[in-house]
Amino acid sequence: MPTLWESQRGRESKEAAQARHLEAKLLCLRCPLLDACEAMVCHYEKLDQGIDGVVAGRYSTAERLYNKTYIVRCLGCGATLHPQCAQTRRNREGLRVHAGEQLCTDCYPRMSRAARKGHR
């Protein structure tokens, strides 16, 4: 049986993996090391090194999930995010640059955890 954070394994259904991942994401959001994990996952994403499963309360955009590159949508505006590893390459039309925390560069300054901490 895989841990909460691992990607789908063996004969596990996609629905069972998604339920595990939701629980993992919720646990991540309460962890005191969340910012350190986000810095780590961003570092590896920029190097195009995939991370298996859930890290820092999200999937890595460099991860190959269910046999395809996992490109997420910005939690702020809903735009499709360009993986951090591909930012030096030509940006595909319609994709926003991923700044971290599953936020685009437009939403990150006002919606990141650091920005929210400053507004308390």
Summary of the structure (lengths in Angstrom):
residues: 120
radius of gyration: 14.4
end to end distance: 40.6
largest distance: 45.3
contacts: 337
relative contact order: 0.13
helix: 35%
strand: 16%
